[in-house]
Amino acid sequence: MMKNIDGRKTKNFRSINIYVRLCEGKVICKSDEASRFGVDERSIQRDIDDIRAYLDEQSIESGDSRKVIYDRIKKGFVMVGQERSMMTNSEILAISKILLESRAFTKKELGIIIDKLLTSCVPIKNMKIVSDLIANEKYHYVELKHKEYINNKLWNIGYSIHDQNLVSIKYSRANNSNESVNRIIEPLAILFSEYYFYLNAYIVKNDMDGKYKHKYDYPAVFRIDRIKEYTPLKEKFSFPYADRFEEGEFRKRVQFMYPGELQRMSIKYFGDNPEPILDRLPTARIVKKYEHECVIDAEVYGKGIIMWLLSQGNNIEVIKPESMREEIKNTLKSMLTKYQ
């Protein structure tokens, strides 16, 4: 029999205790609970009925799908279903797999994030199952070479974007991490692509009249792990609503986060299934279709698209613009000389 807590062995305590253990995936047997609390089985049944009534109310108010049922095999009452605010086992498993595949965090950061996800989202009774399913990948996780902690950077940058503060940054060069450049920027959006978090921002310069103006007509892209110093300034910036930066539209048109001017391109795809091309280029549309080939138009920013086009081998031919076609031809000729 359970001892009184502070002299109180009340119905409320008993009901809460049973409810918590049901949430943990425990099986509640009326006879065992009656013995535990020193009451008859009818009292335990009333507790269970109260819990069921509470869950019914939660179902109406928040979509909570949990119910208490009698499981004949386990010979006791169990809780089934899911809290609306909690992620399902499939959702948490999928997100964990995506995080592991992204390699976006250091091994320490990743471990903390996944542990928090499991603790806060997965029902206790399923936590070990999900942990076991990702344990091997978690153990063999290979972090990126830079090993930079970026969690706080993401929040600080996000705060500056929200408040529209100009920011001074010290940014290490890609080809020499020991060399840095200083920039004043208008931070616009945080994006993720191919292992790294990036910051989209306009580079600005102080004009003769003391006002900051854009150095280029299109935003630059900074890899966040290369930002060594980040100092918000007192000066604010603003955009007319019609000219606001839309990261979703930018993301559709950029490859490998290479910045540059917006351009229209036309390619010929040789094959029966252009779906991978359409998935890779969200702005793409088929304009002509023939047997075993088609012509696809798309809008893209910068020259990152050239890297991807070259990865497609002879499945793709660039039709226009002519400048892109010529650059690919010259790149292929240069590649060929290395194998001769």
Secondary structure, 3 states (H helix, E strand, C coil): CCCCECCECCHHHHHHHHHHHHHCCCCECHHHHHHHHCCCHHHHHHHHHHHHHHHHHHHHHHCCCCEEEEECCCCEEEEECCCCCCCCHHHHHHHHHHHHHHCCCCHHHHHHHHHHHHHHHCCHHHHHHHHHHHHHHHHCCCCCCCCCCCHHHHHHHHHHHHHCEEEEEEEECCCCCCCEEEEEEEEEEEEEECCEEEEEEEEEEECCCCCEEECCCCCEEEEHHHEEEEEEEEEECCCCHHHCCCHHHHHHHECCCCCCCEEEEEEEEECCCCHHHHHHCCCCEEEEEECCEEEEEEEEECCHHHHHHHHCHHHEEEEECHHHHHHHHHHHHHHHHCCC
